[in-house]
Amino acid sequence: MVDTTSDAGLKAKIRDHYAERAVAAGQAKPCSCGCSPSTEAVPQDEMARGLYAVDETSDLPAEAVLASLGCGNPTALADLKPGEVVLDLGSGGGIDVLLSARRVGAAGKAYGLDMTDEMLALARENQRQAGVDNVEFLKGDIEQIPLPDASVDVIISNCVINLALDKDEVLAEAYRVLRPGGRFAVSDVVFQGDMGLIPDELLRDVEAWSGCIAGALEEQDYLGKLRRAGFEDAAVEVTNVYDSAPENSRCGAPALPAGVRLISGFVRATKPRD
């Protein structure tokens, strides 16, 4: 049994959580949002509801859509341009990498980085089925990105940075691999309000971690970490507020005390050109 009281054990449990979802998606078995520990079947169109337009996913492998476990559409946020190099942190089944590759065109490239073997295998198979050449999937941790300094134009991510145990290291690595003027443009889950009101047991709960909840940063803390990493123009744009209403249940929001709310949002920042 994994010891989830340690950082290593918690990370292993998160990896197992997403490995299970990769296997389910590879077998074309719909499962609930990656931000929920539930295993109830959810129709495919419900999985991507509100995140991706039909014309974005219609020619992608079904498994790539089924493995979409995020809380936003960072490829729309990033305003990708032909010829750019994009890196997706925690690329999962590859949907955002494949969409990015389409947007940057043959002169550009899209990297996907993931720590889970099962997700990487699924992503590479989705790439093969999609017939996309300007894509490369890498194995590794987002705290130690296996790419050279100043090698990427844009960093995207979809409900993954909140899973990292050392977010300062993630942001430092993102800054390192971005070229001057490069863009940080991610979808993430963020708390707003007084974090001191949240029970400690929720913040250490393994299911809440793997469900994109316990690891989320408070908004001002997130922005502060981006600035300390060297980024400028850091901002969060709220896209959804999670509560108990059915239309907002995608990320399995917990019962939170008054004065605190959980949101998903677009987190933007830029590496200075100097």
Sequence and secondary structure as in RCSB ss.txt:
>XXXX:A:sequence
MVDTTSDAGLKAKIRDHYAERAVAAGQAKPCSCGCSPSTEAVPQDEMARGLYAVDETSDLPAEAVLASLGCGNPT
ALADLKPGEVVLDLGSGGGIDVLLSARRVGAAGKAYGLDMTDEMLALARENQRQAGVDNVEFLKGDIEQIPLPDA
SVDVIISNCVINLALDKDEVLAEAYRVLRPGGRFAVSDVVFQGDMGLIPDELLRDVEAWSGCIAGALEEQDYLGK
LRRAGFEDAAVEVTNVYDSAPENSRCGAPALPAGVRLISGFVRATKPRD
>XXXX:A:secstr
   TTSHHHHHHHHHHHHHHHHHHHHTT     TT        HHHHTTTTS HHHHTTS HHHHHT   SS HH
HHTT  TT EEEEET TTSHHHHHHHHHH TTSEEEEEES HHHHHHHHHHHHHHT  SEEEEES TTS  S TT
 EEEEEEBS GGG S HHHHHHHHHHHEEEEEEEEEEEEEEEE GGGS HHHHT HHHHHTTSTT EEHHHHHHH
HHHHT EEEEEEEEEEE SSGGG TT      TTEEEEEEEEEEE    
